[in-house]
Amino acid sequence: MRRTKHGSGLGRWRWVAERTFAWLNQFRRLRVRYDKRADIHQAFLSLGCVWICWQSLRKGWMTA
């Protein structure tokens, strides 16, 4: 929630959610939502999440 007292700890979780939404907005199909069926949109949302996780894991393997 916005406008909560400083130090409430909510900013930490809000940042994670906003960052994830920003990453998902890189995919035009999710941003514009061409698909009218909810199941197809859910499938592309899952694919976007998998792609983001894969990129994160791949970067971790390259630096190790």
VEXMI-676026 format. One line per field, with one value per atom (N, C-alpha, C, CB): residue number from 1; residue in three letters; atom name; x, y, z. Coordinates in steps of 0.02 Angstrom, whole numbers. Glycine has a CB too. Layout:
! residues N
k (NUM; ...)
r (Ala; ...)
a (CA; ...)
c1 (X; ...)
c2 (Y; ...)
c3 (Z; ...)
! end
This chain:
! residues 64
k (1; 1; 1; 1; 2; 2; 2; 2; 3; 3; 3; 3; 4; 4; 4; 4; 5; 5; 5; 5; 6; 6; 6; 6; 7; 7; 7; 7; 8; 8; 8; 8; 9; 9; 9; 9; 10; 10; 10; 10; 11; 11; 11; 11; 12; 12; 12; 12; 13; 13; 13; 13; 14; 14; 14; 14; 15; 15; 15; 15; 16; 16; 16; 16; 17; 17; 17; 17; 18; 18; 18; 18; 19; 19; 19; 19; 20; 20; 20; 20; 21; 21; 21; 21; 22; 22; 22; 22; 23; 23; 23; 23; 24; 24; 24; 24; 25; 25; 25; 25; 26; 26; 26; 26; 27; 27; 27; 27; 28; 28; 28; 28; 29; 29; 29; 29; 30; 30; 30; 30; 31; 31; 31; 31; 32; 32; 32; 32; 33; 33; 33; 33; 34; 34; 34; 34; 35; 35; 35; 35; 36; 36; 36; 36; 37; 37; 37; 37; 38; 38; 38; 38; 39; 39; 39; 39; 40; 40; 40; 40; 41; 41; 41; 41; 42; 42; 42; 42; 43; 43; 43; 43; 44; 44; 44; 44; 45; 45; 45; 45; 46; 46; 46; 46; 47; 47; 47; 47; 48; 48; 48; 48; 49; 49; 49; 49; 50; 50; 50; 50; 51; 51; 51; 51; 52; 52; 52; 52; 53; 53; 53; 53; 54; 54; 54; 54; 55; 55; 55; 55; 56; 56; 56; 56; 57; 57; 57; 57; 58; 58; 58; 58; 59; 59; 59; 59; 60; 60; 60; 60; 61; 61; 61; 61; 62; 62; 62; 62; 63; 63; 63; 63; 64; 64; 64; 64)
r (Met; Met; Met; Met; Arg; Arg; Arg; Arg; Arg; Arg; Arg; Arg; Thr; Thr; Thr; Thr; Lys; Lys; Lys; Lys; His; His; His; His; Gly; Gly; Gly; Gly; Ser; Ser; Ser; Ser; Gly; Gly; Gly; Gly; Leu; Leu; Leu; Leu; Gly; Gly; Gly; Gly; Arg; Arg; Arg; Arg; Trp; Trp; Trp; Trp; Arg; Arg; Arg; Arg; Trp; Trp; Trp; Trp; Val; Val; Val; Val; Ala; Ala; Ala; Ala; Glu; Glu; Glu; Glu; Arg; Arg; Arg; Arg; Thr; Thr; Thr; Thr; Phe; Phe; Phe; Phe; Ala; Ala; Ala; Ala; Trp; Trp; Trp; Trp; Leu; Leu; Leu; Leu; Asn; Asn; Asn; Asn; Gln; Gln; Gln; Gln; Phe; Phe; Phe; Phe; Arg; Arg; Arg; Arg; Arg; Arg; Arg; Arg; Leu; Leu; Leu; Leu; Arg; Arg; Arg; Arg; Val; Val; Val; Val; Arg; Arg; Arg; Arg; Tyr; Tyr; Tyr; Tyr; Asp; Asp; Asp; Asp; Lys; Lys; Lys; Lys; Arg; Arg; Arg; Arg; Ala; Ala; Ala; Ala; Asp; Asp; Asp; Asp; Ile; Ile; Ile; Ile; His; His; His; His; Gln; Gln; Gln; Gln; Ala; Ala; Ala; Ala; Phe; Phe; Phe; Phe; Leu; Leu; Leu; Leu; Ser; Ser; Ser; Ser; Leu; Leu; Leu; Leu; Gly; Gly; Gly; Gly; Cys; Cys; Cys; Cys; Val; Val; Val; Val; Trp; Trp; Trp; Trp; Ile; Ile; Ile; Ile; Cys; Cys; Cys; Cys; Trp; Trp; Trp; Trp; Gln; Gln; Gln; Gln; Ser; Ser; Ser; Ser; Leu; Leu; Leu; Leu; Arg; Arg; Arg; Arg; Lys; Lys; Lys; Lys; Gly; Gly; Gly; Gly; Trp; Trp; Trp; Trp; Met; Met; Met; Met; Thr; Thr; Thr; Thr; Ala; Ala; Ala; Ala)
a (N; CA; C; CB; N; CA; C; CB; N; CA; C; CB; N; CA; C; CB; N; CA; C; CB; N; CA; C; CB; N; CA; C; CB; N; CA; C; CB; N; CA; C; CB; N; CA; C; CB; N; CA; C; CB; N; CA; C; CB; N; CA; C; CB; N; CA; C; CB; N; CA; C; CB; N; CA; C; CB; N; CA; C; CB; N; CA; C; CB; N; CA; C; CB; N; CA; C; CB; N; CA; C; CB; N; CA; C; CB; N; CA; C; CB; N; CA; C; CB; N; CA; C; CB; N; CA; C; CB; N; CA; C; CB; N; CA; C; CB; N; CA; C; CB; N; CA; C; CB; N; CA; C; CB; N; CA; C; CB; N; CA; C; CB; N; CA; C; CB; N; CA; C; CB; N; CA; C; CB; N; CA; C; CB; N; CA; C; CB; N; CA; C; CB; N; CA; C; CB; N; CA; C; CB; N; CA; C; CB; N; CA; C; CB; N; CA; C; CB; N; CA; C; CB; N; CA; C; CB; N; CA; C; CB; N; CA; C; CB; N; CA; C; CB; N; CA; C; CB; N; CA; C; CB; N; CA; C; CB; N; CA; C; CB; N; CA; C; CB; N; CA; C; CB; N; CA; C; CB; N; CA; C; CB; N; CA; C; CB; N; CA; C; CB; N; CA; C; CB; N; CA; C; CB; N; CA; C; CB; N; CA; C; CB; N; CA; C; CB)
c1 (42; 0; 44; -47; 22; 58; 42; 41; 86; 79; 74; 17; 111; 116; 176; 122; 179; 235; 300; 226; 353; 419; 442; 469; 472; 497; 447; 518; 392; 342; 363; 275; 413; 437; 400; 432; 348; 311; 348; 245; 392; 429; 472; 472; 497; 540; 500; 569; 440; 399; 370; 343; 354; 326; 377; 304; 440; 492; 498; 559; 494; 498; 440; 498; 381; 322; 328; 258; 348; 354; 409; 368; 463; 517; 494; 579; 457; 431; 383; 397; 339; 293; 331; 242; 384; 424; 458; 478; 482; 513; 461; 546; 401; 349; 324; 291; 330; 309; 355; 304; 411; 455; 423; 523; 377; 344; 281; 327; 281; 228; 159; 243; 158; 95; 62; 105; 102; 74; 54; 124; 93; 80; 17; 140; 8; -48; -109; -30; -97; -148; -194; -190; -165; -202; -252; -154; -236; -277; -339; -237; -395; -458; -473; -516; -444; -455; -406; -449; -432; -392; -340; -436; -357; -309; -248; -344; -257; -200; -157; -224; -189; -151; -112; -199; -142; -108; -48; -157; -55; 0; 58; -24; 44; 98; 129; 72; 89; 115; 163; 58; 144; 188; 252; 152; 246; 306; 353; 287; 323; 364; 401; 321; 367; 399; 454; 346; 442; 494; 555; 466; 542; 597; 639; 570; 606; 641; 683; 592; 654; 691; 750; 645; 740; 794; 852; 768; 836; 889; 928; 859; 892; 924; 970; 871; 946; 987; 1047; 945; 1037; 1092; 1147; 1067; 1129; 1179; 1217; 1146; 1181; 1214; 1264; 1162; 1248; 1293; 1355; 1257; 1346; 1402; 1454; 1377; 1431; 1478; 1510; 1444; 1481; 1508; 1567; 1455)
c2 (-59; 0; 62; 0; 110; 173; 213; 215; 258; 304; 270; 347; 215; 185; 215; 107; 205; 234; 203; 222; 243; 220; 167; 280; 115; 62; 6; 91; 8; -45; -110; -22; -108; -169; -185; -226; -148; -163; -144; -128; -96; -74; -129; -16; -173; -227; -274; -267; -292; -337; -302; -368; -239; -201; -195; -131; -185; -179; -243; -162; -300; -364; -372; -423; -354; -359; -311; -346; -250; -201; -220; -131; -247; -269; -326; -290; -373; -430; -406; -480; -360; -333; -297; -285; -261; -227; -277; -182; -333; -384; -415; -438; -427; -458; -410; -480; -345; -296; -293; -228; -329; -333; -375; -362; -418; -462; -427; -531; -411; -371; -405; -355; -470; -506; -499; -580; -496; -488; -415; -511; -369; -298; -276; -256; -297; -275; -319; -273; -383; -435; -441; -420; -470; -484; -540; -501; -587; -647; -631; -703; -655; -643; -697; -638; -756; -811; -808; -879; -817; -812; -868; -813; -927; -983; -972; -1048; -941; -926; -872; -905; -822; -769; -797; -712; -842; -875; -916; -920; -948; -987; -942; -1027; -886; -840; -808; -786; -796; -770; -820; -753; -883; -936; -941; -1004; -937; -939; -880; -939; -822; -763; -773; -701; -801; -813; -865; -837; -917; -968; -937; -1026; -894; -862; -818; -820; -780; -737; -779; -693; -833; -877; -910; -931; -932; -963; -915; -988; -853; -803; -791; -737; -789; -778; -836; -767; -897; -956; -961; -1019; -944; -947; -899; -933; -840; -790; -815; -722; -849; -876; -931; -903; -973; -1026; -998; -1076; -944; -916; -884; -864; -856; -823; -872; -768; -931; -979; -1017; -1029)
c3 (0; 0; 0; 60; -35; -35; 29; -97; 42; 98; 165; 87; 173; 239; 274; 234; 338; 376; 352; 451; 354; 334; 384; 331; 358; 401; 413; 467; 376; 385; 353; 357; 308; 275; 211; 322; 194; 133; 70; 134; 74; 15; -15; 32; 28; 4; -42; 63; -23; -63; -124; -21; -116; -172; -228; -149; -211; -260; -301; -227; -269; -304; -354; -253; -332; -377; -435; -337; -423; -477; -526; -448; -501; -545; -589; -503; -561; -600; -654; -554; -637; -687; -743; -655; -725; -775; -822; -742; -794; -837; -883; -794; -857; -899; -953; -855; -942; -992; -1052; -961; -1049; -1107; -1162; -1087; -1144; -1192; -1217; -1160; -1282; -1310; -1306; -1382; -1314; -1311; -1243; -1327; -1191; -1124; -1111; -1071; -1137; -1126; -1161; -1148; -1224; -1263; -1253; -1338; -1241; -1232; -1293; -1170; -1344; -1406; -1396; -1462; -1352; -1344; -1303; -1311; -1326; -1291; -1240; -1340; -1251; -1204; -1146; -1240; -1086; -1026; -1021; -964; -1045; -1040; -1085; -1059; -1142; -1186; -1154; -1256; -1126; -1092; -1033; -1068; -996; -939; -964; -901; -1021; -1049; -1068; -1110; -1099; -1117; -1054; -1164; -1004; -941; -910; -892; -911; -884; -924; -884; -990; -1032; -1017; -1106; -1007; -990; -924; -986; -875; -810; -816; -758; -856; -867; -901; -909; -950; -986; -939; -1045; -896; -849; -801; -810; -775; -730; -765; -701; -827; -865; -875; -933; -893; -903; -838; -929; -783; -719; -700; -664; -711; -696; -742; -701; -805; -854; -835; -924; -813; -793; -732; -777; -686; -627; -644; -580; -694; -714; -749; -760; -786; -823; -776; -873; -721; -675; -626; -636; -618; -569; -596; -549)
! end
